[in-house]
Amino acid sequence: MRAGCASVSLLSAAEAMVNRSTAVLVLALSACDARDDGTMRLVDPIASAPAIPAEEPPVAINPVSPVRYPPALLAQGIEGRVLLRLYVDSAGNVVPDSTRVAESSGYPALDSAALVGAPELRFSPALHQGRPVPAPFLQPVQFRGPRSGRARP
């Protein structure tokens, strides 16, 4: 009798596992978008969430820029502009690993210097209806030598 009960319990557990697996598969498939070519694209729930647009973008507040001009390029008089894509949280802190080069200066060393210094940049947060909000934005970094008459980054 016990052997029969045990096998019934195992069968019920196996059926339950199959039912759960089927439910997970159905949920996974329902989260996908079908395409005409037979492929499926997973839907990114974070990307589809509407972002609150900032009325006022973040503002850099570092008294001295943490971005260092590569000495070899400075000595050669090589100048440029790197446009960084940053994301700051509602406290104005750069979110780790969020920094990307949106537009290159054309010099990998300048691009790299901008990326290395970006985590030390400090910002007042973006504002939406007077309240601090996290926000993505573009931050230019200028590399100008003292001979050009313009300030360094």
N, C-alpha and C positions, 0 to 999 in steps of 0.2 A: 504494500500500500504506500509506504513512504517513497519507494522508488518511483511509483507512478506520480505522486504529488510533486516530487522533485523535478521530474521531467516536464510536468505541466508548468511548474514555476519557471524552469529554464526556457521553455517554449514561449511563455508569456513575456519573459525578459527579452528574448530574441525578437519577438514581435514588437515590443515596445522600442527596442533599439532601431529596428527597421522603420517604424513609424516616425521616430525622432529624426532619423537620417533623411527620410523623405520630406519631413517638414522643413529641415534645414536646407535641403536642395530646392524646395519650392520657394522658400524665402530668398535664397541666393539668386535664383532665377528671376524672381520678381523685382530684385534690386538692379537688374541689368536692363540695358536698352538693346533691343534687337535691331540689327541692320539688315538691309536687303541682301548683302553679300553672304549672309549666314554667320557672320561674326557677331560677337556680343561685346558691348562696352560696359564696364562696371560704372555705376553712378557714384560719384564722390559726394557724400552727404555734406561734408564741410564746404566744398566748393559751391554747392547749390544753395547754401544758407546765405541770405541777403546780408551784405556788409552795410554797416551804417556809415554813410559818407560823412567825413569830417568837414565841418564848416571852416575850421582853422587848422592848418597842417601843423605838425610838430616844428619846433624852432630850436636850432642848435644853441646850447648855452655854455659850451666849454669856453673858458677864458683864453685858452691856448689850444690850438688844434693838436690832437694826439697823432695825427697822420705825419709820418716822417718822410721827407723828400729823400729819395735814394741818392747818396752822396756822389756816386759816379755820374748819374744823369745831371745832377745839379752842376757839377764841375764841367760837364760838356755843354751846358746851357740848354739842355733838352727840357721843354715845357709841355704841358698838356692838361687836359681836363678829363676826369673820369666821372661818369654819372652812375651813382650807386642806387640800387633799389633796396630800401630798408623797410623793416617792420618794427614799430615800437609798441610796447604795451601801454596800458592806461596810466602808468607811472612815468612814461617817457623813456624807459629802458629799451635798448636795442635787443630784440629777441634773438637769442643765440641761433646760429646757423640760418638766419633769415636773409643775410646780406648777399647780394648778387651784383655783378657788373651789368648795368643796363646798357651803357654805351662805353666802349673801350676808348682809351686815349690813343691807342695805336702802339703803345709801349707796354709790354707785359710787366716790366718792373714798376711802372707808375700804377698800373691796375692792381698789382699785388700789394703795393704800399698802401693804397686806399683800402683794400680789403682787410689788411692786417690792423690798421688803425681804427676801422669802423666800430668794433665792439667797445672801444673806449670813448666814443662820441656820446655826449649827454644831450638830452632834448627835454624841452617842456612838452607835455603830451599834446596830442591833437585834441581839439575840442568839438563837441557836437552839442548844440543847445547849451553851451556853457559848461558841459560836463566832460571830463577827460575820457577819451575812448582810445582803444588800440587802433592803429592805422598803418597802412602801407604808404610809402611816399618815395619820391626821388630826391636824392641829395647830391649836388655837384661837389666835386673835390678838385680844386684848382692847384696845379703845380706851376708856380711862376718863380723864376729866379730873381734875385735882388736887382739885377741889371735891367729887368723889364719895367721897373718902376711900380710894380704891383706887389701886393702882399703874397707871401707863401701860404700854403694851405693851412 
